[in-house]
Amino acid sequence: MEYIERIQATLDYMERHLDRPVTMEELAKVACFSVFHFHRVFVLTLGDTAADYLRKRRLAKAAELLRTTDQRVLDIALTSGFQSHETFARAFKRQFQLTPLEYRKSGVSLGLQPYVTLMHAPRLSEGGITMTPTIVTKSAFKLIGYGFETETNEGKNHEDIPAFWQRYLQENLRVNIPNKLRPNVEIGMCTNFEPETGRFTYVIGYEAESFDNVPEGLMCLTVPEATYAVFTSPKASSADFVSSIQETWNQAYQEWFPTSGYQACSPEFECYDERAESDTDKQVEIYIAIVKE
């Protein structure tokens, strides 16, 4: 089954079960993916996590019932998969800036999440990505760096991470990181994924010899041994560097993984060496941990 068909199967499954709780484990099983891989592919295809898409579809169903029926708000909440009037009212107000009763009385038109039918797999621009990655096994290593939380919903991470890098470079925070094992290779790592919410921690730092004498405010991570698919981003100018990295991530998941026989798992990280310092030919290596399907 093609990836796009697997995701469509999960969309159809959600649509049939808007009235009851649905777990990420259920959806990943429908797609024949691990939970981690399902989360990554779903977000790249829809732009939202599965949980956020499902919430929006439930609210769309509820809004339609509020507009076209005189059912009690509690009954609509339960029919739309919410466990109580209170949780439904909070979710509705947060999404639409109106309470359910205010909406019913107002007659306003809301922007509702439609039921998505994926007719064709999205195609990204052809380009310089090396779509035959190097497969390597990397031993466990220590990482010290600066971290923050972001999320994949509506591409928020694509704004937060470049902004975090800009601050990191402008304030020269790298000088505060001790015990560097490879001083010329910085790492940007995604870790602590929460598939239910789309939240994760992003860390910028260095491989470390030890965790001795680490200043307050820095994170210390021990990254386990793993097998990785290593992709190299196409050469890019400073202005295009961020978009070239994001495109490489997208193409890895949408063009290489579907026929590779592998699925992704945690961790994932980017390696910035001397190539990232170039003015005109910037490149980065992307490490994605993999397991056989």
C-alpha positions as CSV (number, residue, x, y, z in Angstrom):
1,M,0.0,0.0,0.0
2,E,1.3,3.5,-0.9
3,Y,2.0,5.9,1.9
4,I,-0.7,8.3,0.7
5,E,-3.2,5.3,0.8
6,R,-2.1,4.5,4.4
7,I,-2.7,8.1,5.5
8,Q,-6.1,8.1,3.7
9,A,-7.0,5.0,5.6
10,T,-6.4,6.7,8.9
11,L,-8.4,9.7,7.8
12,D,-11.3,7.4,6.9
13,Y,-11.0,5.6,10.2
14,M,-11.1,8.9,12.1
15,E,-14.2,10.0,10.2
16,R,-16.0,6.8,11.2
17,H,-15.1,7.2,14.9
18,L,-15.6,10.9,15.6
19,D,-17.9,10.0,18.4
20,R,-15.4,8.1,20.5
21,P,-11.8,8.3,21.7
22,V,-9.1,7.3,19.2
23,T,-5.5,6.7,20.1
24,M,-2.4,7.2,18.1
25,E,-1.6,3.5,18.5
26,E,-4.9,2.7,16.8
27,L,-4.2,5.0,13.9
28,A,-0.6,3.8,13.5
29,K,-1.9,0.3,13.3
30,V,-4.4,1.2,10.6
31,A,-1.5,2.8,8.6
32,C,0.8,-0.2,9.3
33,F,3.4,2.2,10.8
34,S,5.1,2.6,14.2
35,V,3.6,5.5,16.2
36,F,6.7,7.6,15.7
37,H,6.8,7.1,11.9
38,F,3.0,7.6,11.6
39,H,3.3,10.9,13.4
40,R,6.1,12.2,11.1
41,V,4.4,11.1,7.9
42,F,1.0,12.4,8.9
43,V,2.4,15.9,9.8
44,L,4.3,16.1,6.6
45,T,1.2,15.2,4.6
46,L,-1.5,17.2,6.4
47,G,0.4,19.9,8.2
48,D,-1.2,19.0,11.6
49,T,-0.8,16.1,14.0
50,A,-3.4,13.4,13.8
51,A,-4.7,14.4,17.2
52,D,-5.1,18.1,16.1
53,Y,-6.8,17.1,12.8
54,L,-9.2,14.8,14.7
55,R,-10.0,17.6,17.2
56,K,-10.8,20.0,14.3
57,R,-13.0,17.5,12.6
58,R,-14.9,16.8,15.8
59,L,-15.4,20.6,16.2
60,A,-16.6,20.9,12.6
61,K,-19.1,18.2,13.2
62,A,-20.3,19.8,16.4
63,A,-20.6,23.3,14.7
64,E,-22.7,21.8,11.9
65,L,-25.1,20.2,14.5
66,L,-25.3,23.4,16.4
67,R,-26.3,25.2,13.2
68,T,-28.7,22.7,11.7
69,T,-30.4,21.1,14.8
70,D,-31.9,22.0,18.1
71,Q,-30.1,19.3,20.0
72,R,-28.8,20.1,23.5
73,V,-25.2,21.2,23.6
74,L,-24.3,18.3,25.9
75,D,-25.8,15.8,23.4
76,I,-23.8,17.4,20.6
77,A,-20.6,17.3,22.7
78,L,-21.0,13.6,23.3
79,T,-21.9,12.8,19.7
80,S,-18.8,14.7,18.6
81,G,-16.5,12.7,20.7
82,F,-16.0,15.0,23.7
83,Q,-16.3,13.5,27.2
84,S,-18.2,16.4,28.8
85,H,-19.9,19.7,28.2
86,E,-17.0,21.6,29.8
87,T,-14.2,20.1,27.7
88,F,-16.3,20.6,24.5
89,A,-17.1,24.3,25.4
90,R,-13.4,25.0,26.2
91,A,-12.2,23.4,22.9
92,F,-14.9,25.2,20.9
93,K,-14.1,28.6,22.4
94,R,-10.4,28.1,21.9
95,Q,-10.8,27.2,18.2
96,F,-13.5,29.7,17.2
97,Q,-13.4,32.5,19.9
98,L,-17.2,31.8,20.5
99,T,-19.0,29.5,23.0
100,P,-21.2,26.9,21.4
101,L,-24.3,28.9,22.5
102,E,-22.9,32.1,21.1
103,Y,-22.2,30.5,17.8
104,R,-25.7,28.9,17.7
105,K,-27.3,32.4,18.2
106,S,-24.9,34.3,16.0
107,G,-25.4,32.8,12.5
108,V,-21.8,33.6,11.7
109,S,-19.8,31.4,9.2
110,L,-16.9,29.6,10.7
111,G,-13.7,28.2,9.0
112,L,-14.3,24.5,9.6
113,Q,-11.8,21.7,9.0
114,P,-13.1,19.7,6.0
115,Y,-12.9,16.0,5.6
116,V,-9.7,15.5,3.6
117,T,-9.5,13.2,0.6
118,L,-6.0,12.8,-0.6
119,M,-6.2,12.3,-4.3
120,H,-2.5,12.5,-5.0
121,A,0.6,12.3,-3.0
122,P,2.2,15.7,-2.6
123,R,5.3,16.2,-4.8
124,L,8.1,18.4,-3.7
125,S,10.5,20.2,-6.0
126,E,13.2,18.1,-7.7
127,G,16.7,19.1,-6.6
128,G,20.1,18.3,-5.2
129,I,19.1,16.0,-2.4
130,T,21.0,12.7,-2.3
131,M,18.0,10.3,-2.2
132,T,20.3,7.3,-1.6
133,P,21.4,8.0,1.9
134,T,24.3,6.5,3.7
135,I,23.3,3.9,6.3
136,V,25.5,4.1,9.3
137,T,25.5,2.8,12.9
138,K,26.6,5.4,15.4
139,S,27.6,4.5,18.9
140,A,26.0,6.0,21.9
141,F,27.1,9.6,22.7
142,K,26.7,12.4,25.1
143,L,25.2,15.8,24.0
144,I,25.3,19.1,25.9
145,G,23.4,22.1,24.6
146,Y,20.6,24.6,24.8
147,G,17.1,23.3,24.4
148,F,13.5,24.5,24.1
149,E,10.1,23.0,23.4
150,T,8.2,23.5,20.2
151,E,5.5,21.6,18.2
152,T,4.7,20.4,14.7
153,N,1.1,21.7,14.6
154,E,0.7,24.1,11.7
155,G,4.4,24.2,11.1
156,K,5.2,26.1,14.3
157,N,8.6,24.3,14.5
158,H,9.6,25.7,11.1
159,E,9.4,29.2,12.6
160,D,10.7,28.4,16.2
161,I,13.8,26.5,15.3
162,P,15.3,29.0,12.8
163,A,14.6,31.8,15.3
164,F,16.3,29.8,18.1
165,W,19.3,29.2,15.9
166,Q,19.5,33.0,15.2
167,R,19.5,33.8,18.9
168,Y,22.0,31.1,19.6
169,L,24.4,32.5,17.0
170,Q,23.9,36.2,17.7
171,E,24.5,35.6,21.4
172,N,27.4,33.3,20.7
173,L,26.0,30.7,23.2
174,R,28.3,28.0,21.8
175,V,31.1,29.4,23.9
176,N,29.3,28.3,27.1
177,I,29.1,24.6,26.2
178,P,31.9,22.7,27.9
179,N,33.7,19.4,27.2
180,K,33.3,19.5,23.4
181,L,34.4,16.2,21.7
182,R,34.2,17.6,18.2
183,P,34.5,21.4,18.4
184,N,33.8,21.9,14.7
185,V,30.6,19.9,14.5
186,E,27.4,21.3,16.1
187,I,24.3,19.2,16.4
188,G,20.6,20.3,16.2
189,M,18.6,17.4,17.7
190,C,14.8,16.7,17.9
191,T,14.0,14.6,21.0
192,N,11.3,13.8,23.5
193,F,8.5,13.5,20.9
194,E,4.9,13.5,22.1
195,P,2.9,12.1,19.1
196,E,-0.4,12.9,20.8
197,T,0.4,16.6,21.0
198,G,3.1,17.2,18.4
199,R,5.4,18.7,21.0
200,F,9.1,17.9,21.2
201,T,12.3,19.3,22.5
202,Y,14.9,20.8,20.1
203,V,18.5,21.0,21.3
204,I,21.5,22.8,19.8
205,G,24.9,21.7,21.1
206,Y,27.9,19.5,20.8
207,E,29.0,15.9,21.4
208,A,30.7,15.9,24.8
209,E,33.5,13.9,26.5
210,S,31.7,14.1,29.8
211,F,28.9,15.9,31.8
212,D,31.4,17.4,34.3
213,N,31.0,21.0,35.3
214,V,28.1,21.8,33.0
215,P,26.7,25.4,33.6
216,E,23.2,25.9,34.8
217,G,20.6,26.2,32.0
218,L,22.2,23.6,29.7
219,M,20.7,20.2,28.8
220,C,22.6,17.0,29.1
221,L,21.4,14.1,26.9
222,T,22.8,10.5,26.5
223,V,21.9,9.4,23.0
224,P,21.7,5.6,22.6
225,E,23.4,3.7,19.8
226,A,21.3,3.5,16.6
227,T,21.4,2.9,12.9
228,Y,20.8,6.0,10.9
229,A,19.9,7.0,7.3
230,V,22.1,10.0,6.7
231,F,20.9,12.6,4.1
232,T,22.9,15.5,2.8
233,S,21.1,18.7,2.0
234,P,21.7,20.4,-1.4
235,K,24.2,23.2,-1.6
236,A,22.5,26.5,-0.8
237,S,23.1,30.2,-0.2
238,S,22.7,31.7,3.2
239,A,19.3,33.0,2.2
240,D,18.1,29.5,1.0
241,F,19.8,27.4,3.7
242,V,16.8,27.0,6.0
243,S,14.4,26.1,3.2
244,S,16.9,23.6,1.8
245,I,17.1,21.8,5.2
246,Q,13.4,21.7,5.5
247,E,13.0,20.4,2.0
248,T,15.5,17.7,2.6
249,W,13.6,16.5,5.7
250,N,10.4,16.5,3.6
251,Q,11.9,14.6,0.7
252,A,13.5,12.0,3.0
253,Y,10.1,11.1,4.4
254,Q,8.0,11.4,1.3
255,E,10.4,10.1,-1.4
256,W,13.0,7.8,0.2
257,F,11.2,6.1,3.1
258,P,8.1,4.8,1.1
259,T,10.3,2.4,-0.9
260,S,13.2,1.9,1.5
261,G,11.9,-0.9,3.6
262,Y,12.6,1.2,6.7
263,Q,10.6,3.2,9.2
264,A,11.9,6.1,11.2
265,C,12.4,6.1,15.0
266,S,14.0,8.5,17.5
267,P,16.4,10.2,17.6
268,E,16.8,12.6,14.7
269,F,19.4,15.3,14.4
270,E,21.3,17.6,12.0
271,C,25.1,17.9,11.9
272,Y,26.6,21.3,11.1
273,D,30.3,21.1,10.2
274,E,32.6,23.4,8.2
275,R,30.2,23.1,5.1
276,A,27.6,25.0,7.1
277,E,30.0,27.9,7.4
278,S,30.3,28.5,3.6
279,D,28.7,31.7,2.2
280,T,27.5,30.1,-1.0
281,D,27.5,26.3,-0.7
282,K,26.0,25.6,2.7
283,Q,25.2,22.0,3.5
284,V,24.1,19.9,6.5
285,E,23.9,16.2,7.2
286,I,20.6,14.9,8.6
287,Y,20.6,11.7,10.7
288,I,17.3,9.8,11.0
289,A,17.3,6.7,13.2
290,I,15.8,3.7,11.3
291,V,14.4,0.2,11.9
292,K,13.4,-2.4,9.3
293,E,9.7,-2.5,8.5
